[in-house]
């Protein structure tokens, strides 16, 4: 298969990738991609070539397509509400995921695929992440200074030591780190949980000198 290369240092407004009758791959060349509005992967394959992809409104990944991030960061930074729709058959892998939005605006997950695997770090700098019932697995460190909501869960499932920083709010939070350390997940700032805090491994949670606040709606599972 050949490649269609995207090489622009200027932001785009909308980008539609619709490879209806070709085996070629759409690939970033040398510059990160900034889409001010919607990025739509309707058909075909899109590879970021390890370059960052920033989306200002909605990102849609259709069934039968593929988004390959490499070692990049996928960034949602719109000033209004955003939707990340994932309809692929297998869980979608991202490398680093950053959400940096104004307070009071949300990034909401949607689509038929309910599992997102973040193989590196996760940053919710500001704004709200609505998981919409999805499971978001994170293999490295978590920084949350915003609000996580929804009936799904954020899962720390790394094999190395992981930390939670940012003094943010989680709804359902699961600790499933398989490292041999007695307490492989630790706090680096205060943390609030509104939903279920689930211990899925026989490990301790090292809160150190920080406060772990369990609101009235919270529960602890498998403590």
C-alpha positions as CSV (number, residue, x, y, z in Angstrom):
1,X,0.0,0.0,0.0
2,X,1.1,3.5,-0.7
3,X,0.9,6.6,1.4
4,X,-0.9,10.0,1.2
5,X,1.1,12.4,3.3
6,X,-0.2,15.3,5.2
7,X,2.4,18.0,5.9
8,X,1.1,21.4,7.1
9,X,2.2,23.7,9.8
10,X,-1.1,25.6,9.6
11,X,-4.2,24.4,11.4
12,X,-7.1,22.9,9.4
13,X,-10.7,23.5,10.2
14,X,-12.3,20.1,9.3
15,X,-10.4,17.0,8.1
16,X,-12.3,14.1,6.5
17,X,-10.4,10.9,5.6
18,X,-12.5,8.8,3.3
19,X,-10.5,6.1,1.5
20,X,-13.4,4.6,-0.4
21,X,-11.5,2.5,-2.9
22,X,-7.8,2.5,-2.1
23,X,-5.4,0.6,0.1
24,X,-3.2,3.7,0.7
25,X,-2.6,4.9,4.2
26,X,-3.0,8.6,5.2
27,X,0.0,9.6,7.2
28,X,1.4,12.7,8.9
29,X,4.7,13.6,7.4
30,X,6.8,16.0,9.5
31,X,4.4,18.3,11.3
32,X,1.8,17.7,14.1
33,X,-1.8,17.9,13.1
34,X,-4.1,20.6,14.5
35,X,-7.8,20.3,13.5
36,X,-9.8,23.3,14.8
37,X,-13.2,21.6,14.3
38,X,-14.0,18.0,13.3
39,X,-11.6,15.2,12.5
40,X,-13.6,12.4,10.8
41,X,-12.0,9.0,9.8
42,X,-14.8,7.6,7.6
43,X,-12.9,4.9,5.9
44,X,-9.3,3.8,5.5
45,X,-6.2,4.0,7.8
46,X,-4.7,7.1,9.5
47,X,-1.3,6.9,11.1
48,X,0.1,9.8,13.1
49,X,3.7,8.8,12.5
50,X,4.4,9.7,16.2
51,X,3.2,13.3,15.7
52,X,0.7,14.9,18.0
53,X,-3.0,15.2,16.8
54,X,-5.1,18.0,18.3
55,X,-8.8,18.2,17.9
56,X,-11.0,21.2,18.6
57,X,-14.4,19.6,18.4
58,X,-15.4,16.0,17.5
59,X,-13.2,13.1,16.5
60,X,-15.0,10.1,14.8
61,X,-13.3,6.8,14.1
62,X,-15.7,4.6,12.0
63,X,-16.0,0.8,11.9
64,X,-13.3,-0.8,9.7
65,X,-10.9,2.2,10.0
66,X,-7.7,2.5,12.0
67,X,-6.0,5.3,13.9
68,X,-2.4,4.5,14.8
69,X,-1.0,7.1,17.2
70,X,2.6,5.8,17.5
71,X,4.3,7.6,20.4
72,X,2.2,10.8,20.0
73,X,-0.2,12.6,22.2
74,X,-3.9,12.8,21.2
75,X,-5.1,16.2,22.5
76,X,-8.7,17.5,22.9
77,X,-8.6,21.2,23.6
78,X,-11.9,22.7,22.2
79,X,-13.6,25.6,24.0
80,X,-17.0,23.9,23.8
81,X,-18.3,20.4,24.3
82,X,-16.6,17.7,22.3
83,X,-17.4,14.1,21.4
84,X,-14.9,11.2,20.8
85,X,-16.8,8.5,18.8
86,X,-15.1,5.2,18.4
87,X,-16.9,2.5,16.4
88,X,-13.9,0.1,15.7
89,X,-14.3,-3.6,16.5
90,X,-11.3,-3.9,18.8
91,X,-10.4,-1.7,21.8
92,X,-8.8,1.6,20.5
93,X,-5.3,2.2,21.6
94,X,-4.0,5.7,22.2
95,X,-0.4,6.6,23.4
96,X,-0.8,9.7,25.5
97,X,-4.2,11.3,26.0
98,X,-4.6,14.9,27.0
99,X,-7.8,16.8,27.7
100,X,-7.4,20.5,28.3
101,X,-10.7,22.4,28.1
102,X,-12.4,25.3,29.9
103,X,-14.1,24.3,33.1
104,X,-17.7,23.5,32.5
105,X,-17.1,22.0,29.1
106,X,-17.0,18.2,28.5
107,X,-15.3,15.6,26.3
108,X,-17.8,12.7,26.0
109,X,-17.0,9.3,24.7
110,X,-19.5,7.7,22.2
111,X,-19.7,4.9,19.8
112,X,-19.9,1.1,19.9
113,X,-16.4,0.5,21.3
114,X,-16.4,0.7,25.0
115,X,-12.7,0.2,25.8
116,X,-10.0,2.7,25.3
117,X,-6.4,1.7,26.1
118,X,-4.0,4.5,26.9
119,X,-0.6,2.9,26.8
120,X,1.3,5.9,28.2
121,X,0.1,8.8,30.4
122,X,-3.3,10.5,30.8
123,X,-3.8,14.2,31.5
124,X,-7.2,15.8,32.3
125,X,-5.9,19.4,32.8
126,X,-9.2,21.1,33.0
127,X,-12.8,20.4,32.0
128,X,-14.9,17.3,32.3
129,X,-14.4,13.8,30.9
130,X,-17.6,11.9,30.5
131,X,-16.7,8.3,30.0
132,X,-20.3,7.5,28.9
133,X,-20.0,3.9,30.3
134,X,-16.6,3.3,28.7
135,X,-13.6,1.7,30.4
136,X,-10.4,3.8,30.0
137,X,-7.3,1.8,30.8
138,X,-4.2,3.8,31.6
139,X,-0.8,2.1,31.8
140,X,1.3,4.9,33.2
141,X,0.7,8.1,35.2
142,X,-2.5,9.9,35.7
143,X,-2.9,13.7,36.1
144,X,-6.4,14.9,36.8
145,X,-7.1,18.4,37.8
146,X,-10.6,18.4,36.2
147,X,-13.7,16.2,36.7
148,X,-14.3,12.6,35.6
149,X,-17.9,11.5,35.3
150,X,-20.0,8.7,33.8
151,X,-21.0,5.2,34.6
152,X,-17.8,3.7,33.2
153,X,-14.4,3.7,34.9
154,X,-10.9,4.9,34.7
155,X,-8.6,1.9,35.4
156,X,-4.9,2.1,36.3
157,X,-3.7,-1.2,34.8
158,X,0.1,-0.6,34.5
159,X,2.9,-3.1,35.2
160,X,5.2,-0.3,36.4
161,X,4.7,2.1,39.4
162,X,1.9,4.6,38.7
163,X,0.9,7.9,40.3
164,X,-2.3,10.0,40.5
165,X,-1.6,13.8,40.5
166,X,-3.7,16.9,40.0
167,X,-6.2,17.1,42.9
168,X,-9.0,16.2,40.6
169,X,-12.3,14.4,40.9
170,X,-13.0,10.8,39.7
171,X,-16.2,8.9,39.5
172,X,-15.4,5.2,39.2
173,X,-11.7,4.5,39.7
174,X,-10.2,1.0,39.6
175,X,-6.7,0.0,40.7
176,X,-5.5,-3.0,38.7
177,X,-1.8,-2.5,38.6
178,X,0.1,-5.8,38.5
179,X,3.5,-4.6,39.6
180,X,5.1,-6.6,42.5
181,X,5.5,-3.6,44.7
182,X,3.3,-3.6,47.9
183,X,1.7,-0.3,46.9
184,X,2.2,0.2,43.1
185,X,-0.2,3.1,42.8
186,X,0.4,6.3,44.8
187,X,-1.0,9.7,45.2
188,X,1.0,12.8,44.3
189,X,-1.8,15.2,45.3
190,X,-5.2,15.1,47.0
191,X,-7.9,13.1,45.2
192,X,-11.7,12.9,45.3
193,X,-13.8,9.8,44.4
194,X,-17.5,10.1,43.8
195,X,-18.2,6.5,42.7
196,X,-16.7,3.1,43.3
197,X,-13.0,2.8,44.2
198,X,-12.2,-0.8,43.3
199,X,-9.1,-2.7,44.3
200,X,-8.6,-5.4,41.7
201,X,-5.2,-6.6,42.9
202,X,-4.1,-7.6,46.4
203,X,-2.1,-4.4,46.7
204,X,-2.1,-1.3,48.9
205,X,-2.9,2.2,47.7
206,X,-0.2,4.6,48.9
207,X,-1.9,7.9,49.6
208,X,1.2,9.2,51.5
209,X,0.6,12.6,53.0
210,X,-2.3,13.4,50.7
211,X,-6.0,13.3,51.3
212,X,-8.2,10.7,49.6
213,X,-11.8,12.1,49.9
214,X,-14.6,9.7,49.4
215,X,-17.8,11.7,48.9
216,X,-21.2,10.5,50.2
217,X,-21.9,8.7,46.9
218,X,-18.6,6.8,47.0
219,X,-17.9,3.1,47.8
220,X,-14.9,0.9,48.2
221,X,-14.9,-2.5,46.5
222,X,-12.6,-5.4,47.4
223,X,-10.8,-3.4,50.1
